Amino acid sequence: MLEIVTNVNNFVNNIVWGWPALILLAFVGVLMTCLTKVFQLSHIGHWMKMTIGAIFSDKDVVGHTKDKSISQFQSLCTALAATVGTGNIVGVAGAIIVGGPGAVFWMWLIAFFGMMTNYSENVLGIYYRRKNHAGEWSGGAMYYLWDGLGAKKGCKGIGMVLAVLFSIFCFLASFGIGNMTQVNSISGNMESVFGVPTWITGIVVLIVAGLVIVGGLKRIASVTEKIVPFMVILYIVGSIVILITNASQIGAVFGAIFSGAFALKAAGGGIVGYGVKLAIEQGMKRGVFSNEAGLGSSVMVHSNSNVSEPVRQGMWGIFEVFADTIIVCTLTAFNVLSSGLVDLSTGETVAEYGGVALTKANIVATVFSMHFGQIGAAFVAIAIMLFAFSTVLGWSHYGTKACEFLFGEKYTIIYRVIFVVAIFGGAVMSDNLAWDLADTFNGLMMIPNLIGVLVLSPQVYAITKNYVNRVLKGKDEKPMLSAFPEVQAEQEKNLL
């Protein structure tokens, strides 16, 4: 039975993470970039000012809300909590080991276009969100599939089916990639670095996470807004120290990235064409794993923001991908490539260092230990632990929203309890099939979401043009804030 499940999962995984899906992902990103007139570059000053700049100048961006919504900064931190994590450390290292230095270029490229995919998801998430009976915003791909795609002529049925499928895949993925696999990383790190038994880690994480998750989104957001900035800044500072130390290698690293990306030299001395295929595949796949642009996951927490303008939240989506991939993943890549552990001429990774076999799981810790001693390795272990823990918190909200859409609000507390209990199973599990299944369900979310973004791309174009005309060009136009008249009226009052 286990063999059958494994074979079926491998077949489905090769489809959802295969070339057709990756091409669709890239196409949607390119399309949204063109429709918005390369918004991520043409208006870079504006979205930087309205995101990272506003954190220091606009109290409405960071101030805690009195209603059921959360602040824009909290929505960003909760979204980053679910994206910044093992993918930025282990995932990037894995992409380099398998695809060579050239994978980094393709990771940058998919992130550049992914900024506008994530932007579009957030714009649609705010535009089609609605309030539940508890007065909390509910939004996400399932809602713009149901109310957006479903409103198109002859598309009601397919919109409903895709919305339900997305919610089912999200519900299942929340226990895999958002829970058990993350906790397994935590328990594995704690055992290997500090000698803590996995079952003890499981109990501790279960209790701590349970106290946060059962308290709902407001409590999750209040925790993530403290953990995420602290760990990201600390990791960036440590990485910059390493980068400065290895500054003489920067030119060689860039050369290896670009030569590997275009097969001027094949990774591992293999066939040139195959080397390029691996670089593209690994770079794109690991880039998506890291920032989740196109999966439709983070939009579920962005939709809970107290923002009124869809484009304002869309710009936080651009910054999310920028911070996650362009900054954090790039620093990880440069740390690894400038360390001497990777032969920049062939793309091959040395087999071991200090008598320990190098793997994607420990190569970054090895780099930090080379510069900071044992403290560096311990820091990476703690960073992975906190990143993974915050991912659990973020995904608990995604699963809650999927459960709410499928079964109703009253069942969300049952979901949260089951989600918390599953943490212990994740800590002590050893079967790699759980990781593979999580990978597949995560990818399955991407297909219905990208179909929704693709079909609703004219809506994103219209909303973006409306915002640019009103806010940047000073034209007198009626704002496009919601697909629902009652919500539109409420949000118009908030703009005054």
Secondary structure, 3 states (H helix, E strand, C coil): CHHHHHHHHHHHHHHHCCHHHHHHHHHHHHHHHHHCCCHHHHCHHHHHHHCCCHHHCCHHHHCCCCCCCECHHHHHHHHHHHHCCHHHHHHHHHHHHHHCCHHHHHHHHHHHHHHHHHHHHHHHHHHCCEECCCCCEECCHHHHHHHHHHHCCCCHHHHHHHHHHHHHHHHHHHHHHHHHHHHHHHHHHHHHHHCCCHHHHHHHHHHHHHHHHCCCHHHHHHHHHHHHHHHHHHHHHHHHHHHHHCHHHHHHHHHHHHHHHCCCCCHHHCCHHHHHHHHHHHHHHHHHHHHCCCCCCCHHHHCCECCCCHHHHHHHHHHHHHHHHHHHHHHHHHHHHCCCCECCCCCCECCEECCEECCCCCHHHHHHHHHHCHHHHHHHHHHHHHHHHHHHHHHHHHHHHHHHHHHCHHHHHHHHHHHHHHHHHHHHCCCCHHHHHHHHHHHHHHHHHHHHHHHCHHHHHHHHHHHHHHHHCCCCCCCCCCCCHHHHHHHHHHHC
